Amino acid sequence: MTTYRVADVMTKEVIYLAAETTLDEAAIAMREADIGDIVVTEGASLAGMVTDRDIVVRAVAERKDPASTTIGSITTREVVMIEQHSSAADAANLMRDRGVRRVLVCDAERQLVGIISLGDLAMCLDPSSALSDIAEKAPAL
């Protein structure tokens, strides 16, 4: 059986948006890149992450105006990170233990190099599973 590393299955394209970006602008960026998450910055610093689910659950469901509400106001500030040479199984365990669907991936110097999602893991660990089919076919936003 192949042992996958996080670097083998992560999404390498990371979209960064400033905390001042509006929800509608962030949603458009996610749709155009066909992704479900963005990294939020404040100046040169990483401020957190916003997912498509955050936009729906933390903003739309609360009737916040997507044209004037910023992603900074709904950013998840506590991010979970894993080193790119960790195993995919380690990433799955981390997601389970922390109750998250996405984890930021860093190199040995703790520089961000990607994002790994539950869908990425499903497609690599068991490509014939129903979860993999859903992850592969489900559009981001």
C-alpha positions as CSV (number, residue, x, y, z in Angstrom):
1,M,0.0,0.0,0.0
2,T,1.3,3.5,-0.9
3,T,1.9,5.9,1.9
4,Y,0.9,9.3,0.7
5,R,2.4,12.5,2.1
6,V,0.5,15.7,2.5
7,A,2.5,17.3,-0.2
8,D,1.3,14.6,-2.6
9,V,-2.4,15.4,-2.3
10,M,-2.6,19.0,-1.1
11,T,-3.9,21.9,-3.2
12,K,-0.9,23.9,-4.0
13,E,-2.7,27.0,-5.3
14,V,-3.5,29.1,-2.3
15,I,-5.7,32.2,-2.8
16,Y,-4.9,35.1,-0.5
17,L,-7.4,38.0,0.1
18,A,-7.2,40.9,2.4
19,A,-9.5,41.0,5.4
20,E,-11.2,44.1,3.9
21,T,-12.4,42.0,0.9
22,T,-16.2,41.7,0.8
23,L,-18.0,38.4,0.9
24,D,-19.3,38.7,-2.6
25,E,-15.8,39.4,-3.9
26,A,-14.4,36.4,-2.0
27,A,-17.2,34.1,-3.3
28,I,-16.4,35.2,-6.9
29,A,-12.7,34.5,-6.3
30,M,-13.6,31.0,-5.0
31,R,-15.9,30.2,-7.9
32,E,-13.3,31.4,-10.5
33,A,-10.5,29.3,-8.9
34,D,-12.9,26.3,-8.2
35,I,-11.9,26.2,-4.6
36,G,-13.8,26.3,-1.3
37,D,-11.4,28.2,0.9
38,I,-9.2,31.3,0.9
39,V,-6.5,32.5,3.3
40,V,-7.2,35.9,4.8
41,T,-4.4,38.4,5.4
42,E,-4.1,41.6,7.4
43,G,-1.2,43.4,5.9
44,A,1.7,40.9,5.5
45,S,0.3,38.7,8.3
46,L,-1.9,35.6,7.9
47,A,-5.2,36.4,9.8
48,G,-7.0,33.1,9.2
49,M,-9.1,31.3,6.7
50,V,-12.6,31.6,5.2
51,T,-14.5,28.8,3.6
52,D,-17.5,28.7,1.3
53,R,-19.3,27.2,4.2
54,D,-18.4,30.1,6.5
55,I,-19.9,32.5,3.9
56,V,-23.1,30.6,3.9
57,V,-23.4,29.7,7.6
58,R,-21.8,32.6,9.3
59,A,-23.0,35.4,6.9
60,V,-25.8,34.5,4.6
61,A,-27.8,32.6,7.2
62,E,-27.4,35.6,9.5
63,R,-28.7,37.9,6.7
64,K,-25.4,39.9,6.4
65,D,-25.1,41.9,3.3
66,P,-22.4,40.2,1.1
67,A,-21.6,43.4,-0.7
68,S,-20.7,45.3,2.5
69,T,-19.7,42.5,5.0
70,T,-15.9,41.8,4.9
71,I,-14.3,38.4,5.1
72,G,-12.3,39.7,8.1
73,S,-15.6,39.8,10.1
74,I,-16.2,36.0,9.6
75,T,-12.6,34.7,9.4
76,T,-11.7,31.7,11.5
77,R,-8.7,33.0,13.3
78,E,-7.5,29.7,14.8
79,V,-5.9,27.9,11.9
80,V,-4.7,24.3,12.0
81,M,-1.4,23.6,10.2
82,I,0.5,20.5,9.2
83,E,4.0,20.0,7.8
84,Q,4.0,19.0,4.1
85,H,6.1,15.8,4.7
86,S,3.6,14.5,7.2
87,S,1.5,11.5,6.1
88,A,-2.0,11.8,4.7
89,A,-3.1,9.6,7.6
90,D,-1.6,12.2,10.0
91,A,-3.6,14.9,8.3
92,A,-6.8,12.8,8.5
93,N,-6.2,12.2,12.2
94,L,-5.5,15.9,12.8
95,M,-8.7,16.9,11.0
96,R,-10.7,14.4,13.1
97,D,-9.1,15.5,16.4
98,R,-9.6,19.2,15.7
99,G,-13.0,18.9,14.0
100,V,-11.9,20.7,10.8
101,R,-12.3,19.9,7.1
102,R,-9.3,21.8,5.9
103,V,-5.7,22.3,7.2
104,L,-3.1,24.7,6.0
105,V,0.2,23.1,4.9
106,C,3.6,24.5,5.7
107,D,7.2,23.7,4.9
108,A,9.9,23.2,7.5
109,E,10.3,26.9,7.9
110,R,6.5,27.2,8.6
111,Q,5.9,29.0,5.3
112,L,2.5,28.3,3.8
113,V,2.8,26.0,0.7
114,G,-0.8,24.6,0.3
115,I,-4.1,23.5,1.8
116,I,-5.3,19.9,2.3
117,S,-9.0,19.2,2.5
118,L,-11.1,16.2,3.6
119,G,-12.0,15.8,-0.1
120,D,-8.3,15.7,-1.1
121,L,-7.8,12.9,1.5
122,A,-10.8,11.0,0.4
123,M,-9.7,11.0,-3.3
124,C,-6.2,9.9,-2.4
125,L,-6.8,7.3,0.3
126,D,-9.9,5.7,-1.3
127,P,-10.5,6.9,-4.8
128,S,-13.3,4.3,-5.3
129,S,-15.3,5.5,-2.3
130,A,-18.6,7.4,-2.5
131,L,-17.0,10.3,-0.6
132,S,-14.3,10.6,-3.3
133,D,-17.0,10.7,-6.0
134,I,-18.8,13.5,-4.2
135,A,-15.6,15.4,-3.5
136,E,-14.5,15.2,-7.1
137,K,-17.9,16.2,-8.6
138,A,-19.0,18.8,-6.0
139,P,-18.4,22.3,-7.3
140,A,-17.0,24.9,-5.0
141,L,-19.4,27.8,-4.4
